[in-house]
Amino acid sequence: MIKNDVFYTRTMAKVYADQGNLLKAAEIYRYLLECEPERRDLKDALSEIEGKLNEKSPDDLIKLFNRWMDLLLKYHNVRKLMRFRNYLKDIR
């Protein structure tokens, strides 16, 4: 994976965290701490993000599973429609 360090700022990490992309936010904070290990504010922010990552509830997994099942069913229906469309082309 190629890192685009241009956008690796504390602000960008906060934006990712606010959007719920905690893994990306943690990645950015870790990168920033490699560059400036003495920064206490970055350590605190990373600690907060890691705490949130560790407190994922089972409800989050249930929501994710339900979303996955919904997408799987939609994919299955699209495949059936495509087969039916091809069938109609063949009989014409």
C-alpha positions as CSV (number, residue, x, y, z in Angstrom):
1,M,0.0,0.0,0.0
2,I,1.3,3.4,-0.9
3,K,0.9,6.0,1.8
4,N,0.0,9.5,0.8
5,D,1.8,11.3,3.6
6,V,0.7,14.7,2.3
7,F,-2.6,14.4,4.0
8,Y,-1.2,12.8,7.2
9,T,-2.0,15.7,9.6
10,R,-3.7,15.8,12.9
11,T,-6.6,17.5,11.3
12,M,-7.0,14.8,8.7
13,A,-6.9,12.2,11.5
14,K,-9.6,14.1,13.3
15,V,-11.7,14.2,10.2
16,Y,-11.4,10.4,9.8
17,A,-12.3,9.9,13.4
18,D,-15.3,12.1,13.2
19,Q,-16.5,10.2,10.2
20,G,-16.2,6.9,12.1
21,N,-13.1,5.7,10.2
22,L,-11.2,5.0,13.4
23,L,-8.7,2.6,11.8
24,K,-7.5,5.2,9.4
25,A,-7.4,7.8,12.1
26,A,-5.2,5.5,14.3
27,E,-3.0,4.9,11.3
28,I,-2.4,8.6,10.8
29,Y,-1.8,9.2,14.5
30,R,0.8,6.4,14.6
31,Y,2.5,7.8,11.5
32,L,2.6,11.3,13.1
33,L,4.0,9.9,16.3
34,E,6.8,8.2,14.4
35,C,7.7,11.6,13.1
36,E,7.3,13.4,16.4
37,P,7.3,10.9,19.3
38,E,7.4,13.6,22.0
39,R,4.0,15.1,21.1
40,R,1.7,14.4,24.0
41,D,-1.5,15.6,22.2
42,L,-0.9,12.9,19.5
43,K,-0.4,10.2,22.1
44,D,-3.6,11.3,23.8
45,A,-5.6,11.3,20.6
46,L,-4.3,7.9,19.6
47,S,-5.1,6.5,23.0
48,E,-8.7,7.8,22.7
49,I,-9.1,6.3,19.2
50,E,-7.7,2.9,20.4
51,G,-10.1,3.0,23.3
52,K,-13.0,3.5,21.0
53,L,-11.8,0.7,18.8
54,N,-11.7,-1.6,21.7
55,E,-15.2,-0.8,22.9
56,K,-17.0,-1.9,19.8
57,S,-20.3,-3.5,20.9
58,P,-21.9,-6.6,19.6
59,D,-24.6,-4.4,18.1
60,D,-22.0,-3.0,15.7
61,L,-21.3,-6.5,14.5
62,I,-25.0,-7.3,14.2
63,K,-25.5,-4.1,12.1
64,L,-22.5,-5.0,9.9
65,F,-23.7,-8.6,9.4
66,N,-27.2,-7.4,8.5
67,R,-25.8,-4.9,6.0
68,W,-23.6,-7.7,4.5
69,M,-26.7,-10.0,4.2
70,D,-28.7,-7.2,2.6
71,L,-25.9,-6.6,0.0
72,L,-25.6,-10.3,-0.6
73,L,-29.3,-10.7,-1.3
74,K,-29.2,-7.6,-3.7
75,Y,-26.3,-9.1,-5.5
76,H,-28.1,-12.4,-5.9
77,N,-31.2,-10.6,-7.3
78,V,-29.1,-8.7,-9.7
79,R,-27.4,-11.9,-10.9
80,K,-30.9,-13.5,-11.5
81,L,-32.0,-10.5,-13.5
82,M,-28.9,-10.6,-15.6
83,R,-29.5,-14.3,-16.3
84,F,-33.1,-13.6,-17.2
85,R,-32.1,-10.7,-19.5
86,N,-29.7,-13.0,-21.3
87,Y,-32.3,-15.7,-21.6
88,L,-34.7,-13.2,-23.2
89,K,-32.0,-12.2,-25.7
90,D,-31.4,-15.8,-26.6
91,I,-35.0,-16.6,-27.3
92,R,-35.5,-13.6,-29.6
